Amino acid sequence: MILKDLLHAVPVKEYKGQLDIEVTGLCFDSRAVVDGNLFIAVRGTHTDGHLYLQKAIDLGANAVLVEELPDETNEDITYILVDDSSYVLGLVAANYYDNPSHQLKLVGVTGTNGKTTVATLLYNLFIGLSYQVGLLSTVENRISGRIIPTTHTTLDPISLNKLLREMVDEGCDYCFMEVSSHAVVQQRIAGLRFAGGIFTNITHDHLDFHETFDNYIKAKKKFFDDLDRDAFALSNADDRNGAVMLQNTVAYQKTYGLKGLADFKMRIVESHFDGMLLHLDGQDVWVKLVGHFNAYNLLAVYGASILLEQETMKVLTAISNIVGAEGRFEALRSPQGQIGIVDYAHTPDAVENVLDTVADLRQAGQQIITVIGCGGDRDKTKRPKMAKVAALKSDTVILTSDNPRSEDPLQIIREMEAGIPADKRKGVFSISDRKEAIRAACHLAQPGDIIVVAGKGHEKYQDINGVKHHFDDKEQLANAFNEQ
């Protein structure tokens, strides 16, 4: 692609060199540069791409995009000066892949909890409506039936536009995408056109990155502030910050909720471990998901589908057939009659939602045993809060490791223990080995008891000192059930 075309609609301050040169690809990691690449120098959290300009040039970059020109320039290299290279990276990536987000309907889902479930449910629903669909989520990326593994909630702009290009080329009509607060702040979604945005909720999380809750709210809100006038903005009216998300957006505004006034309303008629009966838009619908939080997720999915101009009865029929995302309130039953629930809940609010749902569903005499840990190198302030919620809403709690990363698992557990109320300490145990913690919970459980394993959900690894070891909560729970 010609560099001049690549810079279409890019706010360039000045340039040195030629703009009519051929660019063979884009790169923001100097180690991956090949001949003819445009190297974009991005100031990251841990390093600054400007420090590696010469390395990129030595490896073959024929143009560099920078926020600051070097003291000495090379007459054979084109230098492009911009105010914000992180933002421009998204614009350039979109141009390089011929703006794929303009060629399908891209819907972003943001919020603390429910992003993965809402995006996955929308994907499954539109597949059920016979569309070709893309999915960009924490659990996996999909292009119709093809699965592409993922490692981040939102990919870097180059990878993101490359995947969207593949979706367009393979005939996708829609793509449903998780949008994390990190991605908004780091401008990983710059240059994308969204047909709509969905807000699920906002609770305590990621303060290790955002530092304050106000910054976290602003990050979520910016996604809606940047939506186009012809997009929709669908927000949870029952969340106290739901209205905040819509304050400055020019998009078409709609709300959903189970409690107060909202454009899309729902009522839970019955709830069981294998599903719920919902009253939605004048119709009773049986669904395969469980819990108030999933009722909200389904209502968001329904509202978005209607805003995407789908037929009401077809949507309601499809909703009754879809299943949730992996590792989100997944139920297992042991040969002895115990019930296991595996869930990704890793915030105080998410843990509370899961345990409240279990409490609503349990029968007299059924005990709730919760296995829970907190990740290392992440927001430490939520550790005692999560432990407190688990202790208040469970009969027995086993504190354990999650992904300790570079931290001492025992220190993480001690910080969790600080949140346990004095009158609940007798029912709380600490076992740092997560496999043994799950086994212990199964040995403690009587037939009919409910074991909740929270924190990792779909993850198939445990991150310990930079090494990812295979670990699957669902697999461990099933093995422990079969050992009894």
Buried (B, 14 or more C-beta within 10 A) or exposed (E): BEBEEBBEEBEEEEBEBEBEBEBBBBBBBBEEBEEBBBBBBBBEEEEEBBEBBBBBBEBBBBBBBBBEBBEEBBEEBBBBBBEEBBBBBBBBBBBBBEBBBEBBBBBBBBBBBBBBBBBBBBBBBBBBBEBBBBBBBBBBBBBBEEEEEBEEBBBBBBBBBBBBBBBBEEEBBBBBBBBBBBBBBBBBBBBBBBBBBBBBBBBBBBBEBBEEBEBBBBBBBBBBBBBEEEBBBBBBBBBEBBEBBBEEBBBBBBBBBBEEEBBBBBEBEEBEBEBBBBEBBEEEBBBBBBBBBBBBBBBBBBBBBBBBEBEBEBBBBBBBEBEBBBBBBBEBEBEBEBBBBBBBBBBBBBBBBBBBBBEEBBEEEBBBBBBBBBBBEBBBEBBBBBBBBBBBBBBBBBBBBBBBBEBEBEEBBEBBBEBBEEEBEEBBBBBBEBBBBBBBBBEBBEEBBBBBBBBBBBBBEBBBEEEEEEBBBBBBBBBBBEEE
